[in-house]
Amino acid sequence: MPEVISPNSGLPVGAWSPTPEAEIAARLASLPRALAILANAKERRQKLGNLAAVIATEKDAFTSLIIAEVGKTPPEAADEVDYAISFITFAAEAADTIESLSERRGERVIKAVPAGPALLITPFNDPLAGITRKIAPAMACGCPAIVKPSSLSHLTAAKLFACIDKAGLGDVLGLVNHTDRSALDRLVRDPAFRVLSFTGSTSTGKALAAAAAGSLKRLVLELGGNNPFLVIEGADVQRAADDAVARKLRAAGQACSAQNRIYVIESLHAAFREALFARLSQVTYGASDSGVTMGPVRTHQAVESLRALVAESARSGAVHSFGTPGAIAAACAFPPTVVENDAALCSHEAFGPLMSLTSVPDQTAAFATAARETQALACYVYGEPRLEEIAMLRFGSIGVNTTRIQGPDVPTGGFGTAGIGREGGRWGLEEFITTVNQRWT
């Protein structure tokens, strides 16, 4: 039975069992019946409401579990529970409106119908919200689903599915725990699934898309982002530095939307650098349940990957580490780190508290650099950009003088190798809907 190792202590905090093949087969066989169970929109809305209420009653338990399993700090973990619920409540409110997308045109009826059963593959960095942001729109649109959570967050997923059973959705939502690549490959290729939704790395997303191509599934892929942060003319340097640190260090930098590279125009570089370094020096890091401001990254492998990036970066620029270790060290601790004039992070996403800081001659150069990005998930601009400069940026989300770009009612996703499709808002709902053209004479 595989153990779950906490990034805080390095010790087991639980264990899980791979889902038996017979149980997976039974769940696949039940998908047509599950489609019928979800036919009534009002019932879907009610059960989603039930699920939100059940999760809310378990907030303290989920918060503790997220802290132990993935190493978020208590405020981050509590915020995630609220964030997870927000996707469910948004979808519940929208469930009744799906049928309104149908149209009657004389003899014709254009019906909005569920796209079909969905396979949802979810990330570790948001072990609860990463699942609810997928199951909520699927349920609202009448699509039964099977969830394959990250192998690093099975405990949170299992607790969520206990809540799902209690809310009356156990017949239409299934959980598959597995690390066997061949088992996952069979699920991805299975023609019973008509939607594949995945959040994770670009390389894995490409492999899943290739495997799903044989059955022409609809793809919703939110993949990695090599996200730039621009500081240009008119910027409030202190605010930009504060927001850059807050955005990057949330969940120890393990967020697809965290910035990877900071580009500052030459005239502001010295002032921004001073403000950034001062703010980073105030960070405490260590075991996330010991009162620190930043917890650990998830695994020892992640630590080694970050160290390798730092070693590569040191060939082209200076490396600065910041922060003060907390009273209790974390097994997977990695300090906030900045590399200057770095080339490595131009082509590698740093999934952790590592970022580059580079001076550019002027605003034109800053935007030209950002516009070349192909792994284009999110971009942040601090200062006074012109509309035509923002129009150059093809990113799924753009924050101008803010890093608060996400929410249950807005779309997230990327361009290029950052993904396909959108999650959130009515755009996320539409990924689970298709149409039937009927003509009655």
N, C-alpha and C positions, 0 to 999 in steps of 0.2 A: 504494500500500500504506500504510494508516494507521500512524502512529508512536505508540508509547507514551511519553508524556512523564513523567519522574519528578518528583514534587512536591519532592524534595530539591534537585536541580540545575536543574530546568527544561529539561533536555536529554533527547533520545531515549535510551531504554534498550532499545529493541526495536521490532519492527513485526509486523503480523499481516495476514492476507488474509481478506476476507469469504468465507464458505462459498458455493461455487457453487450455483445453484438446482438443478442436476441432482443434486448430492450430497444436498441437502436432500430432494428428491423420492425418491431411492433410500432414504434413511434412513426416511422415512415409510412407504414401501412394505414395509420390512422389519419393521415393528413387530409384525404378527401372528406371524411366525416367531420373533421375539424373545420373545414371550409363551410360546411352546412351549419355547424353550431354558431359560427360567427355571422350568420346572415342578417341578424336583427341589429340595426344600428343602436337602438336605445339600450339593448342589453349590453352591447360593447361599451357604451358610455358608462353604464352603471358599474360594470365590472372593473373598468379602469379606475373609476372613482373609488371603488372598494380597495383596489391595490394601493392607490396613493394613501388612503387612510391607514391601511395595515402597515405600510413602510413607516409612516409618521409615528405610529405607536412604538416602533422598534428603532427609533432614531439613535438612542444612546447605545444600543447594542451594535448597530451598524457602524457608528462612529468608532467604537472601541476596536471592532474587527478590522476596519480600514487602516487604523493606526498600526495595529500589530502586523497585518498581512502585507501592506505595501509601503508603510513607513511615512504616511502623511502626518503632519502635525495635527493636534486636536482641532484647531480652528479650520484647517483645510478639510479634514475628514467630515466635520459637522456641516460645513458648507456644501460638500459633495452630496450629502444626503438630501439637503434641501434642493439642490440643483437636479438631482435624480427625480425627485417628486415633481418638479416643475415640468419636465417633459411629459409625464403621465397626465397631469392636470390639463396641460395644453391640448394634448391629443384627445382626452375625454371630451373637452368642450367642442372639439372639431368633429367628433364621430358622427353626430347627427347631420352635419352639413355635407358629408361626402355624397349622399344621394342627390343633393341639390346640383351637383355637377352634371347630372344627366339632363338631356335636352329632348324636347319633342318638336319635330318639324314636319307637320302634316302627317304623312303616312310613316314617317321615320321616327324612331326613338334611338337616340345615342345614349347608351347607358354607361355610367361610370361603374366599373366592377373591380373587385380585388385582382391584383396582378397574379396572385397565386401564393402558394406556400413559400416561405422565406428561410434561408439559412443565414444566421446572424453570427459573425465571428467577432468577438469583442476584445478590447485591450485591457492590460493590467493597470494602466496609470489612472484610469477612472473606473475602478472595479464595479461600482454600482451604477453611476450615471452613464458609463459606457454601454451598459446593457439597456437601461431604460430608454435612452435616446433612440434605440433601435426597435425595441419591442413595442413602445407606445404608438408610433405611427403605423406599425404593422397591424396591431390590434384595432386601432381606430378605423383602418381601411378594410378590415375583415380578412387579413392574411394570417393563417396559422404559421407558427415559426418554431424552429429548433435553434437553440443558442449554444454555440461552442465558445466558452470563455477562455481567456488566457490561462495557461498552465500556472501562472504566477498569482492568480486571484480566484482560485476555486472556492475558497471558504466563503467569500462575500457572495459569489454567485449562488452557492448552495443555500445560503440564508435567504437570498432574494427569492429563490424558487419555493422555499417554504412559505413565504408570503404570497407568492403567486397561487399556490394551491389553496391557501386560506381565502384568497379573494375570488376563487371560483374560475380561475383561468388555466388550471392544470391540464385540462383536456385539449387545449389549443396552443400551449407553450411547453416545449420540452427542453431539457438540459442534457447536453452530451459532454461529459468530462473525458478527455482523451489526450494523450500526447503522441499516439501512434500516427505517423504521417500518412500511412496507407489508409487508415480509417477515415482521416479527414479528407483525403483525396477522393475516396469513394463518395463521401457526402457531397463534396463540391461538384463532382461529375454527375450526381444522381439527377435525372430529368424531372423528378417529382418537385424539385425546387425551381421556382420561376424567378426568384430574386436572390441575389447573393450580396449581402452587405458586410463589409469588412473595414475595420479601422486598425492600422498598423503601419509597418514599414513599406516603402515603395517596392523593394525587392520581393517581399512576400505578396504584396498586392498584384504585381505582375504575374507571379507564378499562379496565383489563384485565378486571375482573369484568363490565363491560358488554359487552365484545367476546366474552367466553366464554359469555354467557348464551344465545346462540342454539343452542348444542349442549349446554346444561345440564351443563357440567363440574362436578365437585367442586372447590371452591376451598379452598386453604390460603394465606392471605394474612397475612404478618407485616409490618405497616405501621409508620409512624412513631408515636412516643409523645411526648406533652407531659408528661413525668414529674415529679411533685412529690417533694420531699424534706422531710419534716417533722421539726422538732426541738422536742420537747415536754417536759413535766414529767418529771423523773427522768433526763434525758439526760446521758450523759458527753460534755460539750461538745468536749473535745479529740479523743476517738475519732470523734465525729460529723464534725468538721471534716476529720480525716485521711481518713476513708472517703469523704466528699463529694468531696474533691480527687482521690483515687485513682480513684474511679468516673468522674468527669467527664472527667479528662484522659487516660484510657486511649484509645489510638488517636486522640489529639487531639480527643476528644469526639465522634468519629464512630461512635457506637453507638446503636442504637435504644433501648437500655435505660438510657442515661445520663440523669441527672436534668437537667431544664431549669430548674426553679424551686425555690428553697429558701425555706420558710416557717418562721420561728422565733418561738416565743412571746416576748412582750415581756420577760419576766423573764430570759430567757437570751440575748436578742439581742446585747447588747454583748459578752458573753463569747464567744459563738460567732463573731461578726464578727471579733473580734481574732484568734481562733485560726485562722479560715479565711484571713484576709489574711496572717497570718504564714506559714502553710503554702504558700500560693500564691507568696509572695515567694521561696521556695526553689527554684522551678521554673526549669530552663534549657530553652530551646527553640531549634530550628534544624534543620539537616539531621539526619535521624534516625540516620545512621551515624557521627555525630561525637561521641558520648558525652553527648548531652543527655538530659534526662528526658522530654521531649515532642517528638515530631516534627511535621511540617506537616500541614495539611489537604490533601485530595487535589488540588484544582484551583484555578486563579486565580478561576474563577467562584464557588467556595465562599468564598474570601477576600472577594470583593466582596459576596456575600450576607450574610456576617457583619458586614461594615462597615456595610451598609445597616441591619441590625437594631440595631447599636450607635447609629447616628445617630438612628433612630426612638426608641430607648430613652432617649437623652439628653434628650428633650423632657419626660420624666416623672420622671427620677431621675439620680443621680450615676453616672458611669461610672469604673471603676478597672481599669487594666491592670497586670499583674504579670509577674514572671519576668525572667530575664536571657538575652539572646541568646547562643547558643553561639558557638564560634570560627568555625564555618562556617554562614552563613545559609542558610535554605531558601528556595527559590523561592516556595513557598506557605505561608510562616510566618504564624501568627496567634497573638498572645500570649494567655495565660489572662486572661479578662476577666469582671468582675462588674459588673452594673448593679443599683442599689438602687431599691426601690419602683417597679419597672418595670411598665408595662402591655403593652408589645409582646410579651413572651415568654409572656403568658397565652394568646395565640392563634397563636403561631408557634413551631415546633420549631427550636431552634438546634442544627444538626448540626455542632458544633464546640466549641471550648473557651470557650463563652460561657454564662453562667448568671445568673439574677437572685437577689437576696437581699431578702426582705421580712419585716418585723416584723408579727406578728398579735397581737391582744389576748390570746388565750388558746388553750387546747387545742381547745375547741369550734370556734373560728373556723378553726383549722388544718385540722381534719378536714372541716369544711363546705366549705372551699375545694377540697380534694383530691377530695371526693365529687362535685363539679360537673364534673370533667374528662370529656370525651367521647372524647378521643384517649388512651384509658386502657390503656397497655401495662404500665408498671411504676410502683410507688410504694415509697418508702423511709420508714420511721418510726424515729426515734431517741428513746428515752425509755421510758416505762412506759405504753403504751396499754391501754385497757380492751378486752375482747373485743367489746363492742358497737360500739366505735369502729372497730375493724378490720373488722367486719361491714358498715360503711357503704361500704367501699372496694370498687369493682368494677373491679379491675385484674387483668390476666393473671398478674402476679407481684408479690408484696409481700415486701419485706425488712424485718424488724423487728430493728434494731440490727445489720444486716449489709447489704452490697450484693452479696454473692455468691449470686445467685439462679439462675444458669444451670448447665446440665450436660447430658450426653447422656441421662441417665435421668429428667429432669424435663421437664414441658411448658412451652413458652413460647408466647406469643401474647397477644392483647389483647381488650378489649371495645370496643364502639362503633366509631369510625373507626380504631381501632388494628389492626383485622384480623378475620379469620375463621379458625377452625381452630387447631390446635396443632402445634408441632414438638417432638420430643424425647420419650424414654420410650416406654411402650406407647401413649400417646395419639398420638404422632407416627406410630407404625406403623399405628394404626387408620385414619388418613386415607387409607391406600393399600389398604384391605381392604373388601370388601363381602360379601354373602351370596347363596347360591343355595339356594332351598327345593326339595328333591326329595322326592317321595313314590313309593315302590316298592310295588306290589301284585302 
